[in-house]
């Protein structure tokens, strides 16, 4: 069974940076794609960034040029580098990873809190 765990969240002042990590564990032959989502209090969960394979990325307009998604295939880990953070980036961030173990898997992590406040 494949498990996904996010870590790296925390509290930061506006303009600061954080790097979130999403580590997949278990029998993993390949990771096809991964997404980072976030959910702020009282709001619906939104897709923030996606990566397909090791290179094709997409971002929601509100984080373009500030966030970067990347993967370390050898470590089965997906990263979200967040710069120039704003209070409106405050949310619980979730990682979703899709790939192949003995079967196809589509697994979510439990989320990590990011708080941007002065």
Phi, psi and omega in degrees: 000133181271132175245150179232130180231129175262147171205168181109356177289173180164195180253138182213153177280156176306138183092350182279183183228152173216154171238118175268143176240147179229104185258124177260134181230159184117194178278109183233120178270324177197152173252123182276315187199162177209150178231150166249129176241163173216154177223117176270157180304129177077005181238162178282157177292136180235148176282127184257313185207148179225149173223133178245128186065229182242005190219324186280119183235153175219149182223149169291148187304324186291347181241357179304140179073359175242325182252147176224128177257139180210167180229152169240096186296325181296329181259002183050046184231139177244138182243153169230107178272122184241119179242165178049049185295145181239157178305327180288355173276354179298125183181171166271128182257130182241145177249139175234124183240136179234136181186204184231125168254228169291339173224173174296139175232152179217098194234138177255149171271180185271349177099154175221137186278133172240124179237124179245112186203147176266000000 
